[in-house]
């Protein structure tokens, strides 16, 4: 498992934060903090806290980071983390305060606007039996820099073999998983060179599927944007993350009434675990 917190880059939950139509009669609209934390074994705690945007048809407000909170996380193993405010709404545990391997449960709490904000989560077991159909594929580079569309044949745009790469794993407990890919090259080379004067977004970490309850998933070779080495990461997740993801279709940036297990708050506080295999994309 490598750079597991890169997950947050793709699922940046509510940092552009959404309006909320919650009609809670105890907590006024706009007064619920937005929490975002993914707890991974062997890693420090990293948690973000932002303000909620109250629902209004003409609202042009933005979510703001909340700094200066006193946040405590307590493990069922007796370990207590007092998070440090790093600014910009980010809170972290000390370098030597790491999330433990399962089985362990963590409870988070802090005070905000006179109320206690809290949540609990379990750290899931590491994925089991992860396998990949191949550790190496070849792609042809496509150069659009001079304009037009290159010709060629053989098997489609961007390469000669678009056979899906198959991922599989064991799932006797029927729990949620999803696949992500990260290009690990220091200076990755693009498979498709954009037209002169333009550029493609730099996306070195990509979620390849939505959370699933099954035992397999496919990676489409034509979806890979760079040559070189990739980490293929299988995440095992808790149901609360899947519910949040599915409530918004394919993104977590357009939620209107997001599900949340945060008491007196919104967002997510959840445990994750992962296993990693390697994939090499060679240039034809």
C-alpha positions in Angstrom: 0.0 0.0 0.0 1.5 3.3 -1.1 0.3 6.9 -0.7 -3.0 5.8 0.5 -4.0 9.3 1.4 -3.9 10.2 -2.3 -7.4 8.9 -2.2 -8.5 12.3 -0.9 -7.3 13.9 -4.1 -10.0 12.1 -6.0 -12.7 12.1 -3.5 -12.4 15.6 -2.2 -15.6 15.4 -0.6 -16.8 18.8 0.4 -13.9 21.1 0.1 -15.7 22.9 -2.6 -18.5 22.3 -0.2 -22.1 22.0 -1.3 -25.3 23.5 -0.2 -27.2 21.5 2.3 -31.0 21.2 2.5 -30.9 19.6 6.0 -33.9 20.8 8.1 -32.4 19.7 11.5 -34.4 21.6 14.1 -31.6 21.5 16.6 -28.6 22.6 14.5 -29.4 25.7 12.4 -28.8 25.7 8.7 -25.2 26.5 7.9 -23.9 25.6 11.4 -22.8 22.1 10.8 -19.0 21.6 10.2 -18.0 19.5 7.3 -15.5 16.7 8.3 -13.3 14.7 5.9 -11.0 12.0 7.3 -9.9 8.6 6.0 -8.0 6.6 8.6 -5.5 4.1 7.1 -3.3 1.7 9.1 0.3 2.8 9.3 -0.5 6.4 8.6 -0.9 9.5 10.6 -4.4 10.9 11.0 -5.1 13.7 8.5 -8.5 15.4 8.9 -10.1 18.4 7.2 -12.8 20.6 8.7 -14.8 23.2 6.7 -17.9 25.3 7.1 -21.2 24.3 5.6 -22.9 26.4 3.0 -26.6 26.9 3.9 -29.1 26.2 1.1 -30.2 29.2 -0.9 -31.1 29.4 -4.6 -29.0 32.6 -5.0 -26.2 31.6 -2.7 -22.8 32.4 -4.0 -21.0 31.5 -0.7 -18.0 29.2 -0.4 -17.0 26.8 2.2 -14.3 28.1 4.5 -11.7 26.2 6.5 -12.3 26.0 10.3 -9.1 26.4 12.3 -8.2 26.3 16.0 -10.4 23.4 17.0 -9.4 20.9 19.7 -10.0 17.5 18.1 -9.5 14.3 20.0 -9.5 10.8 18.5 -9.6 7.8 20.8 -8.9 4.2 19.8 -10.5 1.1 21.3 -6.9 0.1 22.1 -6.7 3.0 24.5 -4.6 5.3 22.3 -5.6 8.9 22.3 -4.6 11.4 19.5 -4.9 15.1 20.1 -4.8 16.6 16.6 -2.7 19.6 15.7 -4.2 22.4 13.6 -1.9 22.9 10.6 -4.0 25.7 9.1 -6.4 25.8 6.1 -8.7 23.5 8.0 -6.2 20.6 8.2 -5.6 18.7 11.5 -3.0 16.0 11.9 -1.7 13.6 14.6 2.0 13.6 15.5 4.5 11.8 13.3 4.7 8.8 15.7 0.9 8.6 16.2 -0.2 6.1 13.6 -3.5 4.3 12.9 -3.2 0.7 14.0 -4.0 -2.4 12.1 -7.5 -3.9 12.6 -9.4 -4.9 14.6 -9.6 -1.4 16.1 -12.4 1.3 16.3 -11.8 5.0 16.5 -14.0 7.8 17.9 -13.5 11.4 16.9 -15.0 14.4 18.8 -14.6 18.1 19.1 -16.8 21.1 20.2 -18.1 23.6 17.6 -20.7 26.4 18.2 -21.5 24.9 21.6 -22.2 21.4 20.4 -20.2 18.2 20.4 -19.3 16.9 17.0 -18.5 13.2 16.9 -18.2 10.1 14.8 -17.0 6.5 15.0 -15.4 4.1 12.5 -13.8 0.7 12.3 -10.6 0.0 10.4 -11.5 -2.7 7.8 -9.3 -5.7 7.2 -6.8 -5.5 4.4 -8.1 -6.8 1.0 -7.5 -10.5 0.4 -6.4 -12.4 -2.6 -5.7 -9.5 -5.0 -4.6 -10.7 -8.4 -4.0 -9.0 -11.8 -4.2 -10.6 -15.2 -1.0 -9.0 -16.5 1.7 -6.8 -15.0 2.8 -5.3 -18.3 1.1 -3.9 -21.4 2.2 -1.9 -24.5 0.7 1.2 -25.9 1.4 3.3 -29.0 2.0 7.0 -28.5 -0.4 9.3 -30.3 1.0 12.7 -31.3 -1.6 15.4 -32.0 0.8 18.3 -31.7 0.8 19.1 -35.4 -3.0 19.1 -35.6 -5.4 16.7 -37.3 -6.0 13.1 -36.2 -3.3 10.5 -36.8 -4.2 7.5 -38.9 -3.3 3.9 -38.1 -4.9 0.7 -37.4 -4.7 -2.3 -35.4 -6.9 -2.0 -32.4 -8.0 1.5 -31.7 -7.0 4.9 -30.6 -3.8 5.1 -28.5 -2.6 1.5 -28.9 -2.9 -1.8 -30.5 -4.4 -3.9 -27.8 -7.4 -2.6 -25.8 -8.0 -5.9 -24.0 -9.1 -5.0 -20.4 -6.8 -5.7 -17.6 -8.6 -7.9 -15.1 -8.4 -7.4 -11.3 -9.8 -10.0 -8.9 -9.9 -10.5 -5.1 -11.5 -12.6 -2.5 -14.6 -11.2 -0.8 -16.3 -13.8 1.5 -17.8 -11.1 3.7 -19.4 -9.3 0.7 -17.9 -5.9 1.6 -17.2 -2.8 -0.6 -14.0 -2.4 -2.6 -12.8 -0.1 -5.4 -9.7 0.2 -7.6 -7.4 3.2 -8.1 -4.3 3.7 -10.2 -1.3 5.9 -9.6 1.5 6.6 -12.0 4.7 6.6 -9.9 7.1 8.0 -12.5 9.0 11.2 -11.5 8.5 12.7 -15.0 5.7 10.7 -16.7 5.5 10.7 -20.5 2.0 11.2 -22.0 0.6 8.5 -24.2 -1.4 11.1 -26.1 0.5 14.3 -26.9 -2.1 17.2 -27.1 -2.3 19.6 -30.0 0.2 22.5 -30.0 -0.9 25.3 -27.7 -3.1 23.1 -25.5 -2.6 20.7 -22.7 -4.5 17.9 -21.0 -5.2 17.9 -17.3 -2.5 16.3 -15.2 -4.1 13.3 -13.5 -1.6 10.8 -12.2 -4.0 9.2 -9.7 -7.3 7.9 -11.0 -10.2 5.9 -9.5 -11.1 3.3 -12.0 -14.5 2.2 -10.7 -17.2 3.0 -8.2 -17.4 1.0 -5.0 -18.5 -2.6 -5.7 -19.6 -5.6 -3.6 -18.2 -8.1 -6.1 -14.8 -9.9 -6.6 -13.5 -8.4 -9.8 -13.0 -5.2 -11.9 -11.5 -4.2 -15.2 -9.0 -1.5 -16.1 -9.4 -0.3 -19.7 -5.9 0.3 -21.2 -7.1 3.2 -23.2 -8.0 5.0 -20.0 -4.3 5.2 -18.9 -2.7 8.5 -19.7 1.0 7.9 -19.2 3.7 5.4 -19.9 5.7 3.9 -17.1 5.1 2.3 -13.7 1.7 2.3 -11.9 0.5 1.2 -8.5 -2.8 -0.6 -8.9 -4.4 -0.1 -5.5 -7.4 -2.2 -4.2 -9.2 -0.3 -1.4 -11.4 -2.0 1.1 -13.9 0.5 2.4 -16.7 0.9 4.9 -20.4 1.2 3.8 -20.5 4.9 4.8 -18.0 5.8 2.0 -20.0 3.8 -0.5 -23.3 5.5 0.5 -21.7 8.9 0.1 -20.3 8.1 -3.3 -23.5 6.5 -4.6 -25.7 9.4 -3.4 -24.0 11.7 -5.9 -23.7 9.3 -8.9 -20.1 9.4 -9.9 -18.7 12.4 -8.0 -18.7 13.6 -4.4 -18.6 17.3 -5.4 -22.3 17.9 -6.2 -24.1 16.7 -3.1 -27.3 18.4 -2.0 -28.3 16.2 0.9 -25.3 14.1 1.6 -25.6 11.1 3.9 -23.4 11.3 6.9 -22.6 9.5 10.1 -21.2 12.6 11.7 -23.3 13.6 14.8 -24.1 17.4 14.6 -22.0 17.6 11.4 -21.7 16.5 7.8 -19.0 14.7 5.7 -17.2 11.5 6.4 -15.0 9.9 9.1 -14.1 6.5 7.9 -11.5 3.7 8.0 -9.9 2.3 4.8 -7.3 -0.4 4.1 -5.5 -1.4 0.9 -3.3 -3.7 -1.0 -1.1 -2.8 -4.1 0.1 -4.5 -7.2 2.3 -3.2 -10.0 1.6 -2.5 -13.7 4.1 -1.3 -16.4 2.9 0.5 -19.5 5.6 0.2 -22.2 5.9 2.3 -25.3 5.6 0.4 -28.6 
